[in-house]
Amino acid sequence: MYAARGLAVSFSVFLMVYCALSVGVIFCWRRISQYAQQHPVRRIADLLFTLRIFPLLTAAVITAAFTVPSFLLLEPRSIDEPIGEIPLALGICGLLLGIFGLVNAGLAVTRARRTISTWTNQAQVVDICSPVPVLRISRSVPPMTAAGIVRPRVLLSTSAEFLLNGNELQTALNHELAHVRRRDNLKKLLLRFVAFPGMKGLETAWLEATEMAADDAAVSNAGDALDLAAALIKLSRLSPVEAPVDLTAAIMHSPASAVNARVERLIAWCDERRVPPQKYSAWFGVVAGLATVAVLTVTYSQVLVRIHVATEWLVR
């Protein structure tokens, strides 16, 4: 009974914190992202992804670092106290939430593996200088995509290879390599694990920001920007933009309006890049982290006592 009560309390706290923070993110992410518009798009993408997984990370930290220790240290083992209906119901819901996330992520991996296996049937290795393998596929869609998490590779369709000239092909490849370096497919898998109603807008904004961040990483001068813009235009005419496939990062996985915005942004690349991005020292993060650790060290025992009082009220 002691172990069951501890599990019920832990899952209950996790569920309540996770749901409360998720609702807060749903209502606040647009306002927060507006304040970051003056920063490089790479930082905006990182901010949006951080906001998206913030409820999960915070709920996990609070549960593991505070709720579980407070129960183990302060809850008497000799008291045979029954589990109340509320914590039991919340605990079951929290457990089901975790199971749903695992199943959803597992299904996404299975679908992606099946789709990529179909695409790469009879694929050929392209002799091109790249840190990851580049495979030529016979399909026309997707024209170019980064696939895989543990062993990433770039899939290049024969149609895209025929349409693009050398510079356009290289900038498009650099775009996909940027997705690989930023581990965007792994981030998409994490989003499958933390699925929550009402987060579609935030996830769509993050996907658009990641595409623009990959565009920025793929170009280093005005010529590269124009080459990538030309590649986007040519590939958009190749076929209608396809729906995104699980755990892949394709250069054309964007709505037509978003592709147009990317092209316009690349054409105006020189004007945008004249303003140097604002730099922040890593010492700010180090000082903030040390200050947080110091505060927790001083107040940790008191926090555990208060959390135990709150969970006792929850159990009763």
Beta strands, then each sheet from edge to edge (+ up, - down):
strand 1: 124-125
strand 2: 134-137
strand 3: 144-147
strand 4: 153-157
strand 5: 248-250
sheet 1: 1+ 2- 4- 3+ 5-
end
